[in-house]
């Protein structure tokens, strides 16, 4: 397994963790409507990070 493959596996794991965190914030948002803005801000941040990871994984896969 190459270093590139190791990095891709690591990024996939991080992306999974982010999506789990996103789901938690969605649950909080639906339970506590008064926290909607705070939750949405955190969900947007998580989504932004996940998008960066998706782009990097795509770049790594394309460079093979």
N, CA, C and O atoms as a Maestro MAE file, in Angstrom:
{
 s_m_m2io_version
 :::
 2.0.0
}

f_m_ct {
 s_m_title
 :::
 protein
 m_atom[256] {
  # First column is atom index #
  i_m_mmod_type
  r_m_x_coord
  r_m_y_coord
  r_m_z_coord
  i_m_residue_number
  s_m_chain_name
  s_m_pdb_residue_name
  s_m_pdb_atom_name
  i_m_atomic_number
  :::
  1 25 0.851 -1.172 0.000 1 A "UNK " " N  " 7
  2 3 0.000 0.000 0.000 1 A "UNK " " CA " 6
  3 2 0.906 1.248 0.000 1 A "UNK " " C  " 6
  4 15 1.841 1.349 0.795 1 A "UNK " " O  " 8
  5 25 0.616 2.165 -0.883 2 A "UNK " " N  " 7
  6 3 1.437 3.371 -0.995 2 A "UNK " " CA " 6
  7 2 1.002 4.421 0.034 2 A "UNK " " C  " 6
  8 15 -0.056 4.319 0.656 2 A "UNK " " O  " 8
  9 25 1.841 5.407 0.182 3 A "UNK " " N  " 7
  10 3 1.524 6.504 1.100 3 A "UNK " " CA " 6
  11 2 0.244 7.203 0.655 3 A "UNK " " C  " 6
  12 15 -0.575 7.605 1.482 3 A "UNK " " O  " 8
  13 25 0.081 7.343 -0.660 4 A "UNK " " N  " 7
  14 3 -1.117 7.990 -1.186 4 A "UNK " " CA " 6
  15 2 -2.370 7.221 -0.769 4 A "UNK " " C  " 6
  16 15 -3.378 7.822 -0.395 4 A "UNK " " O  " 8
  17 25 -2.303 5.898 -0.837 5 A "UNK " " N  " 7
  18 3 -3.441 5.078 -0.417 5 A "UNK " " CA " 6
  19 2 -3.723 5.244 1.079 5 A "UNK " " C  " 6
  20 15 -4.878 5.302 1.501 5 A "UNK " " O  " 8
  21 25 -2.661 5.318 1.863 6 A "UNK " " N  " 7
  22 3 -2.819 5.523 3.309 6 A "UNK " " CA " 6
  23 2 -3.504 6.858 3.590 6 A "UNK " " C  " 6
  24 15 -4.376 6.949 4.454 6 A "UNK " " O  " 8
  25 25 -3.101 7.886 2.854 7 A "UNK " " N  " 7
  26 3 -3.694 9.214 3.035 7 A "UNK " " CA " 6
  27 2 -5.170 9.188 2.653 7 A "UNK " " C  " 6
  28 15 -5.998 9.777 3.347 7 A "UNK " " O  " 8
  29 25 -5.502 8.519 1.571 8 A "UNK " " N  " 7
  30 3 -6.900 8.427 1.137 8 A "UNK " " CA " 6
  31 2 -7.742 7.710 2.189 8 A "UNK " " C  " 6
  32 15 -8.855 8.141 2.491 8 A "UNK " " O  " 8
  33 25 -7.223 6.629 2.743 9 A "UNK " " N  " 7
  34 3 -7.932 5.893 3.797 9 A "UNK " " CA " 6
  35 2 -8.144 6.795 5.013 9 A "UNK " " C  " 6
  36 15 -9.230 6.821 5.593 9 A "UNK " " O  " 8
  37 25 -7.099 7.533 5.394 10 A "UNK " " N  " 7
  38 3 -7.205 8.447 6.523 10 A "UNK " " CA " 6
  39 2 -8.261 9.519 6.258 10 A "UNK " " C  " 6
  40 15 -9.074 9.822 7.132 10 A "UNK " " O  " 8
  41 25 -8.251 10.090 5.060 11 A "UNK " " N  " 7
  42 3 -9.225 11.131 4.714 11 A "UNK " " CA " 6
  43 2 -10.650 10.591 4.709 11 A "UNK " " C  " 6
  44 15 -11.577 11.285 5.127 11 A "UNK " " O  " 8
  45 25 -10.831 9.364 4.241 12 A "UNK " " N  " 7
  46 3 -12.169 8.747 4.261 12 A "UNK " " CA " 6
  47 2 -12.655 8.588 5.697 12 A "UNK " " C  " 6
  48 15 -13.825 8.827 5.995 12 A "UNK " " O  " 8
  49 25 -11.743 8.181 6.588 13 A "UNK " " N  " 7
  50 3 -12.101 8.032 7.999 13 A "UNK " " CA " 6
  51 2 -12.501 9.371 8.607 13 A "UNK " " C  " 6
  52 15 -13.492 9.465 9.333 13 A "UNK " " O  " 8
  53 25 -11.723 10.404 8.305 14 A "UNK " " N  " 7
  54 3 -12.034 11.745 8.803 14 A "UNK " " CA " 6
  55 2 -13.378 12.225 8.263 14 A "UNK " " C  " 6
  56 15 -14.161 12.837 8.989 14 A "UNK " " O  " 8
  57 25 -13.640 11.950 7.005 15 A "UNK " " N  " 7
  58 3 -14.902 12.365 6.404 15 A "UNK " " CA " 6
  59 2 -16.079 11.660 7.086 15 A "UNK " " C  " 6
  60 15 -17.120 12.274 7.324 15 A "UNK " " O  " 8
  61 25 -15.915 10.398 7.393 16 A "UNK " " N  " 7
  62 3 -16.954 9.656 8.105 16 A "UNK " " CA " 6
  63 2 -17.210 10.264 9.482 16 A "UNK " " C  " 6
  64 15 -18.359 10.422 9.896 16 A "UNK " " O  " 8
  65 25 -16.133 10.604 10.187 17 A "UNK " " N  " 7
  66 3 -16.272 11.239 11.498 17 A "UNK " " CA " 6
  67 2 -17.000 12.580 11.396 17 A "UNK " " C  " 6
  68 15 -17.841 12.912 12.232 17 A "UNK " " O  " 8
  69 25 -16.664 13.334 10.367 18 A "UNK " " N  " 7
  70 3 -17.330 14.627 10.172 18 A "UNK " " CA " 6
  71 2 -18.820 14.443 9.913 18 A "UNK " " C  " 6
  72 15 -19.636 15.196 10.445 18 A "UNK " " O  " 8
  73 25 -19.183 13.462 9.111 19 A "UNK " " N  " 7
  74 3 -20.589 13.248 8.802 19 A "UNK " " CA " 6
  75 2 -21.359 12.772 10.033 19 A "UNK " " C  " 6
  76 15 -22.540 13.083 10.188 19 A "UNK " " O  " 8
  77 25 -20.690 12.017 10.906 20 A "UNK " " N  " 7
  78 3 -21.323 11.620 12.162 20 A "UNK " " CA " 6
  79 2 -21.565 12.855 13.042 20 A "UNK " " C  " 6
  80 15 -22.620 12.994 13.660 20 A "UNK " " O  " 8
  81 25 -20.582 13.733 13.083 21 A "UNK " " N  " 7
  82 3 -20.717 14.974 13.859 21 A "UNK " " CA " 6
  83 2 -21.832 15.842 13.270 21 A "UNK " " C  " 6
  84 15 -22.601 16.459 14.006 21 A "UNK " " O  " 8
  85 25 -21.910 15.884 11.949 22 A "UNK " " N  " 7
  86 3 -22.955 16.654 11.266 22 A "UNK " " CA " 6
  87 2 -24.339 16.139 11.681 22 A "UNK " " C  " 6
  88 15 -25.249 16.923 11.950 22 A "UNK " " O  " 8
  89 25 -24.481 14.823 11.728 23 A "UNK " " N  " 7
  90 3 -25.764 14.223 12.118 23 A "UNK " " CA " 6
  91 2 -26.137 14.594 13.553 23 A "UNK " " C  " 6
  92 15 -27.306 14.829 13.858 23 A "UNK " " O  " 8
  93 25 -25.139 14.645 14.422 24 A "UNK " " N  " 7
  94 3 -25.401 15.043 15.809 24 A "UNK " " CA " 6
  95 2 -25.916 16.476 15.857 24 A "UNK " " C  " 6
  96 15 -26.879 16.769 16.565 24 A "UNK " " O  " 8
  97 25 -25.277 17.368 15.106 25 A "UNK " " N  " 7
  98 3 -25.726 18.767 15.077 25 A "UNK " " CA " 6
  99 2 -27.124 18.884 14.488 25 A "UNK " " C  " 6
  100 15 -27.912 19.722 14.927 25 A "UNK " " O  " 8
  101 25 -27.440 18.052 13.500 26 A "UNK " " N  " 7
  102 3 -28.813 18.057 12.941 26 A "UNK " " CA " 6
  103 2 -29.826 17.679 14.014 26 A "UNK " " C  " 6
  104 15 -30.889 18.291 14.116 26 A "UNK " " O  " 8
  105 25 -29.495 16.677 14.804 27 A "UNK " " N  " 7
  106 3 -30.387 16.256 15.891 27 A "UNK " " CA " 6
  107 2 -30.579 17.369 16.911 27 A "UNK " " C  " 6
  108 15 -31.697 17.641 17.347 27 A "UNK " " O  " 8
  109 25 -29.486 18.004 17.282 28 A "UNK " " N  " 7
  110 3 -29.560 19.111 18.247 28 A "UNK " " CA " 6
  111 2 -30.415 20.237 17.676 28 A "UNK " " C  " 6
  112 15 -31.251 20.816 18.369 28 A "UNK " " O  " 8
  113 25 -30.191 20.533 16.408 29 A "UNK " " N  " 7
  114 3 -30.937 21.604 15.749 29 A "UNK " " CA " 6
  115 2 -32.440 21.329 15.756 29 A "UNK " " C  " 6
  116 15 -33.239 22.242 15.966 29 A "UNK " " O  " 8
  117 25 -32.821 20.086 15.528 30 A "UNK " " N  " 7
  118 3 -34.250 19.768 15.492 30 A "UNK " " CA " 6
  119 2 -34.867 19.755 16.893 30 A "UNK " " C  " 6
  120 15 -36.056 20.032 17.050 30 A "UNK " " O  " 8
  121 25 -34.072 19.438 17.896 31 A "UNK " " N  " 7
  122 3 -34.581 19.411 19.276 31 A "UNK " " CA " 6
  123 2 -34.660 20.796 19.907 31 A "UNK " " C  " 6
  124 15 -35.594 21.084 20.656 31 A "UNK " " O  " 8
  125 25 -33.697 21.644 19.613 32 A "UNK " " N  " 7
  126 3 -33.588 22.948 20.259 32 A "UNK " " CA " 6
  127 2 -33.638 24.043 19.199 32 A "UNK " " C  " 6
  128 15 -32.601 24.511 18.727 32 A "UNK " " O  " 8
  129 25 -34.825 24.436 18.837 33 A "UNK " " N  " 7
  130 3 -34.999 25.415 17.769 33 A "UNK " " CA " 6
  131 2 -34.337 26.754 18.082 33 A "UNK " " C  " 6
  132 15 -33.954 27.487 17.169 33 A "UNK " " O  " 8
  133 25 -34.201 27.075 19.367 34 A "UNK " " N  " 7
  134 3 -33.567 28.348 19.731 34 A "UNK " " CA " 6
  135 2 -32.060 28.343 19.411 34 A "UNK " " C  " 6
  136 15 -31.428 29.398 19.383 34 A "UNK " " O  " 8
  137 25 -31.505 27.178 19.176 35 A "UNK " " N  " 7
  138 3 -30.083 27.066 18.827 35 A "UNK " " CA " 6
  139 2 -29.864 26.896 17.325 35 A "UNK " " C  " 6
  140 15 -28.769 26.545 16.887 35 A "UNK " " O  " 8
  141 25 -30.908 27.146 16.543 36 A "UNK " " N  " 7
  142 3 -30.853 26.906 15.107 36 A "UNK " " CA " 6
  143 2 -29.645 27.586 14.457 36 A "UNK " " C  " 6
  144 15 -28.914 26.953 13.696 36 A "UNK " " O  " 8
  145 25 -29.436 28.854 14.750 37 A "UNK " " N  " 7
  146 3 -28.359 29.614 14.112 37 A "UNK " " CA " 6
  147 2 -26.985 29.047 14.461 37 A "UNK " " C  " 6
  148 15 -26.133 28.888 13.586 37 A "UNK " " O  " 8
  149 25 -26.776 28.748 15.721 38 A "UNK " " N  " 7
  150 3 -25.508 28.178 16.157 38 A "UNK " " CA " 6
  151 2 -25.265 26.822 15.490 38 A "UNK " " C  " 6
  152 15 -24.171 26.545 14.999 38 A "UNK " " O  " 8
  153 25 -26.292 25.996 15.482 39 A "UNK " " N  " 7
  154 3 -26.174 24.669 14.878 39 A "UNK " " CA " 6
  155 2 -25.898 24.780 13.382 39 A "UNK " " C  " 6
  156 15 -25.057 24.059 12.845 39 A "UNK " " O  " 8
  157 25 -26.602 25.674 12.722 40 A "UNK " " N  " 7
  158 3 -26.429 25.829 11.280 40 A "UNK " " CA " 6
  159 2 -25.011 26.292 10.950 40 A "UNK " " C  " 6
  160 15 -24.415 25.844 9.970 40 A "UNK " " O  " 8
  161 25 -24.484 27.180 11.768 41 A "UNK " " N  " 7
  162 3 -23.115 27.662 11.552 41 A "UNK " " CA " 6
  163 2 -22.118 26.511 11.667 41 A "UNK " " C  " 6
  164 15 -21.205 26.392 10.850 41 A "UNK " " O  " 8
  165 25 -22.292 25.676 12.669 42 A "UNK " " N  " 7
  166 3 -21.390 24.535 12.852 42 A "UNK " " CA " 6
  167 2 -21.568 23.510 11.741 42 A "UNK " " C  " 6
  168 15 -20.586 22.929 11.278 42 A "UNK " " O  " 8
  169 25 -22.796 23.278 11.308 43 A "UNK " " N  " 7
  170 3 -23.048 22.350 10.215 43 A "UNK " " CA " 6
  171 2 -22.425 22.861 8.917 43 A "UNK " " C  " 6
  172 15 -21.881 22.076 8.141 43 A "UNK " " O  " 8
  173 25 -22.500 24.151 8.681 44 A "UNK " " N  " 7
  174 3 -21.873 24.739 7.492 44 A "UNK " " CA " 6
  175 2 -20.355 24.560 7.537 44 A "UNK " " C  " 6
  176 15 -19.729 24.258 6.521 44 A "UNK " " O  " 8
  177 25 -19.774 24.747 8.716 45 A "UNK " " N  " 7
  178 3 -18.328 24.579 8.877 45 A "UNK " " CA " 6
  179 2 -17.915 23.128 8.611 45 A "UNK " " C  " 6
  180 15 -16.920 22.871 7.934 45 A "UNK " " O  " 8
  181 25 -18.683 22.196 9.147 46 A "UNK " " N  " 7
  182 3 -18.398 20.776 8.941 46 A "UNK " " CA " 6
  183 2 -18.525 20.424 7.465 46 A "UNK " " C  " 6
  184 15 -17.693 19.698 6.922 46 A "UNK " " O  " 8
  185 25 -19.551 20.931 6.826 47 A "UNK " " N  " 7
  186 3 -19.756 20.663 5.404 47 A "UNK " " CA " 6
  187 2 -18.608 21.231 4.568 47 A "UNK " " C  " 6
  188 15 -18.170 20.600 3.606 47 A "UNK " " O  " 8
  189 25 -18.123 22.412 4.931 48 A "UNK " " N  " 7
  190 3 -17.009 23.039 4.221 48 A "UNK " " CA " 6
  191 2 -15.753 22.172 4.341 48 A "UNK " " C  " 6
  192 15 -15.061 21.949 3.348 48 A "UNK " " O  " 8
  193 25 -15.457 21.684 5.546 49 A "UNK " " N  " 7
  194 3 -14.293 20.823 5.758 49 A "UNK " " CA " 6
  195 2 -14.446 19.517 4.976 49 A "UNK " " C  " 6
  196 15 -13.496 19.049 4.349 49 A "UNK " " O  " 8
  197 25 -15.634 18.938 5.017 50 A "UNK " " N  " 7
  198 3 -15.879 17.690 4.280 50 A "UNK " " CA " 6
  199 2 -15.694 17.896 2.781 50 A "UNK " " C  " 6
  200 15 -15.201 17.003 2.093 50 A "UNK " " O  " 8
  201 25 -16.079 19.047 2.273 51 A "UNK " " N  " 7
  202 3 -15.893 19.337 0.856 51 A "UNK " " CA " 6
  203 2 -14.409 19.431 0.510 51 A "UNK " " C  " 6
  204 15 -13.986 18.951 -0.541 51 A "UNK " " O  " 8
  205 25 -13.625 20.041 1.379 52 A "UNK " " N  " 7
  206 3 -12.178 20.092 1.154 52 A "UNK " " CA " 6
  207 2 -11.581 18.684 1.101 52 A "UNK " " C  " 6
  208 15 -10.720 18.392 0.271 52 A "UNK " " O  " 8
  209 25 -12.046 17.834 1.985 53 A "UNK " " N  " 7
  210 3 -11.563 16.449 2.009 53 A "UNK " " CA " 6
  211 2 -11.964 15.735 0.721 53 A "UNK " " C  " 6
  212 15 -11.152 15.022 0.131 53 A "UNK " " O  " 8
  213 25 -13.212 15.920 0.279 54 A "UNK " " N  " 7
  214 3 -13.660 15.286 -0.973 54 A "UNK " " CA " 6
  215 2 -12.793 15.728 -2.139 54 A "UNK " " C  " 6
  216 15 -12.394 14.907 -2.964 54 A "UNK " " O  " 8
  217 25 -12.499 17.015 -2.211 55 A "UNK " " N  " 7
  218 3 -11.661 17.534 -3.302 55 A "UNK " " CA " 6
  219 2 -10.267 16.936 -3.256 55 A "UNK " " C  " 6
  220 15 -9.728 16.537 -4.289 55 A "UNK " " O  " 8
  221 25 -9.680 16.870 -2.071 56 A "UNK " " N  " 7
  222 3 -8.332 16.325 -1.942 56 A "UNK " " CA " 6
  223 2 -8.303 14.845 -2.313 56 A "UNK " " C  " 6
  224 15 -7.375 14.402 -2.989 56 A "UNK " " O  " 8
  225 25 -9.304 14.072 -1.883 57 A "UNK " " N  " 7
  226 3 -9.366 12.650 -2.249 57 A "UNK " " CA " 6
  227 2 -9.489 12.509 -3.763 57 A "UNK " " C  " 6
  228 15 -8.840 11.647 -4.356 57 A "UNK " " O  " 8
  229 25 -10.297 13.327 -4.382 58 A "UNK " " N  " 7
  230 3 -10.454 13.287 -5.833 58 A "UNK " " CA " 6
  231 2 -9.121 13.586 -6.520 58 A "UNK " " C  " 6
  232 15 -8.732 12.892 -7.459 58 A "UNK " " O  " 8
  233 25 -8.426 14.622 -6.047 59 A "UNK " " N  " 7
  234 3 -7.128 14.967 -6.622 59 A "UNK " " CA " 6
  235 2 -6.136 13.819 -6.477 59 A "UNK " " C  " 6
  236 15 -5.403 13.505 -7.415 59 A "UNK " " O  " 8
  237 25 -6.112 13.197 -5.310 60 A "UNK " " N  " 7
  238 3 -5.195 12.084 -5.093 60 A "UNK " " CA " 6
  239 2 -5.519 10.887 -5.988 60 A "UNK " " C  " 6
  240 15 -4.619 10.258 -6.544 60 A "UNK " " O  " 8
  241 25 -6.795 10.581 -6.120 61 A "UNK " " N  " 7
  242 3 -7.202 9.465 -6.964 61 A "UNK " " CA " 6
  243 2 -6.910 9.729 -8.432 61 A "UNK " " C  " 6
  244 15 -6.529 8.817 -9.166 61 A "UNK " " O  " 8
  245 25 -7.087 10.969 -8.861 62 A "UNK " " N  " 7
  246 3 -6.848 11.333 -10.256 62 A "UNK " " CA " 6
  247 2 -5.360 11.326 -10.603 62 A "UNK " " C  " 6
  248 15 -5.004 11.138 -11.766 62 A "UNK " " O  " 8
  249 25 -4.498 11.525 -9.629 63 A "UNK " " N  " 7
  250 3 -3.076 11.602 -9.897 63 A "UNK " " CA " 6
  251 2 -2.402 10.228 -9.982 63 A "UNK " " C  " 6
  252 15 -1.185 10.143 -10.147 63 A "UNK " " O  " 8
  253 25 -3.184 9.166 -9.870 64 A "UNK " " N  " 7
  254 3 -2.619 7.808 -9.929 64 A "UNK " " CA " 6
  255 2 -2.193 7.438 -11.324 64 A "UNK " " C  " 6
  256 15 -1.699 6.332 -11.546 64 A "UNK " " O  " 8
  :::
 }
 m_bond[255] {
  # First column is bond index #
  i_m_from
  i_m_to
  i_m_order
  :::
  1 1 2 1
  2 2 3 1
  3 3 4 2
  4 3 5 1
  5 5 6 1
  6 6 7 1
  7 7 8 2
  8 7 9 1
  9 9 10 1
  10 10 11 1
  11 11 12 2
  12 11 13 1
  13 13 14 1
  14 14 15 1
  15 15 16 2
  16 15 17 1
  17 17 18 1
  18 18 19 1
  19 19 20 2
  20 19 21 1
  21 21 22 1
  22 22 23 1
  23 23 24 2
  24 23 25 1
  25 25 26 1
  26 26 27 1
  27 27 28 2
  28 27 29 1
  29 29 30 1
  30 30 31 1
  31 31 32 2
  32 31 33 1
  33 33 34 1
  34 34 35 1
  35 35 36 2
  36 35 37 1
  37 37 38 1
  38 38 39 1
  39 39 40 2
  40 39 41 1
  41 41 42 1
  42 42 43 1
  43 43 44 2
  44 43 45 1
  45 45 46 1
  46 46 47 1
  47 47 48 2
  48 47 49 1
  49 49 50 1
  50 50 51 1
  51 51 52 2
  52 51 53 1
  53 53 54 1
  54 54 55 1
  55 55 56 2
  56 55 57 1
  57 57 58 1
  58 58 59 1
  59 59 60 2
  60 59 61 1
  61 61 62 1
  62 62 63 1
  63 63 64 2
  64 63 65 1
  65 65 66 1
  66 66 67 1
  67 67 68 2
  68 67 69 1
  69 69 70 1
  70 70 71 1
  71 71 72 2
  72 71 73 1
  73 73 74 1
  74 74 75 1
  75 75 76 2
  76 75 77 1
  77 77 78 1
  78 78 79 1
  79 79 80 2
  80 79 81 1
  81 81 82 1
  82 82 83 1
  83 83 84 2
  84 83 85 1
  85 85 86 1
  86 86 87 1
  87 87 88 2
  88 87 89 1
  89 89 90 1
  90 90 91 1
  91 91 92 2
  92 91 93 1
  93 93 94 1
  94 94 95 1
  95 95 96 2
  96 95 97 1
  97 97 98 1
  98 98 99 1
  99 99 100 2
  100 99 101 1
  101 101 102 1
  102 102 103 1
  103 103 104 2
  104 103 105 1
  105 105 106 1
  106 106 107 1
  107 107 108 2
  108 107 109 1
  109 109 110 1
  110 110 111 1
  111 111 112 2
  112 111 113 1
  113 113 114 1
  114 114 115 1
  115 115 116 2
  116 115 117 1
  117 117 118 1
  118 118 119 1
  119 119 120 2
  120 119 121 1
  121 121 122 1
  122 122 123 1
  123 123 124 2
  124 123 125 1
  125 125 126 1
  126 126 127 1
  127 127 128 2
  128 127 129 1
  129 129 130 1
  130 130 131 1
  131 131 132 2
  132 131 133 1
  133 133 134 1
  134 134 135 1
  135 135 136 2
  136 135 137 1
  137 137 138 1
  138 138 139 1
  139 139 140 2
  140 139 141 1
  141 141 142 1
  142 142 143 1
  143 143 144 2
  144 143 145 1
  145 145 146 1
  146 146 147 1
  147 147 148 2
  148 147 149 1
  149 149 150 1
  150 150 151 1
  151 151 152 2
  152 151 153 1
  153 153 154 1
  154 154 155 1
  155 155 156 2
  156 155 157 1
  157 157 158 1
  158 158 159 1
  159 159 160 2
  160 159 161 1
  161 161 162 1
  162 162 163 1
  163 163 164 2
  164 163 165 1
  165 165 166 1
  166 166 167 1
  167 167 168 2
  168 167 169 1
  169 169 170 1
  170 170 171 1
  171 171 172 2
  172 171 173 1
  173 173 174 1
  174 174 175 1
  175 175 176 2
  176 175 177 1
  177 177 178 1
  178 178 179 1
  179 179 180 2
  180 179 181 1
  181 181 182 1
  182 182 183 1
  183 183 184 2
  184 183 185 1
  185 185 186 1
  186 186 187 1
  187 187 188 2
  188 187 189 1
  189 189 190 1
  190 190 191 1
  191 191 192 2
  192 191 193 1
  193 193 194 1
  194 194 195 1
  195 195 196 2
  196 195 197 1
  197 197 198 1
  198 198 199 1
  199 199 200 2
  200 199 201 1
  201 201 202 1
  202 202 203 1
  203 203 204 2
  204 203 205 1
  205 205 206 1
  206 206 207 1
  207 207 208 2
  208 207 209 1
  209 209 210 1
  210 210 211 1
  211 211 212 2
  212 211 213 1
  213 213 214 1
  214 214 215 1
  215 215 216 2
  216 215 217 1
  217 217 218 1
  218 218 219 1
  219 219 220 2
  220 219 221 1
  221 221 222 1
  222 222 223 1
  223 223 224 2
  224 223 225 1
  225 225 226 1
  226 226 227 1
  227 227 228 2
  228 227 229 1
  229 229 230 1
  230 230 231 1
  231 231 232 2
  232 231 233 1
  233 233 234 1
  234 234 235 1
  235 235 236 2
  236 235 237 1
  237 237 238 1
  238 238 239 1
  239 239 240 2
  240 239 241 1
  241 241 242 1
  242 242 243 1
  243 243 244 2
  244 243 245 1
  245 245 246 1
  246 246 247 1
  247 247 248 2
  248 247 249 1
  249 249 250 1
  250 250 251 1
  251 251 252 2
  252 251 253 1
  253 253 254 1
  254 254 255 1
  255 255 256 2
  :::
 }
}
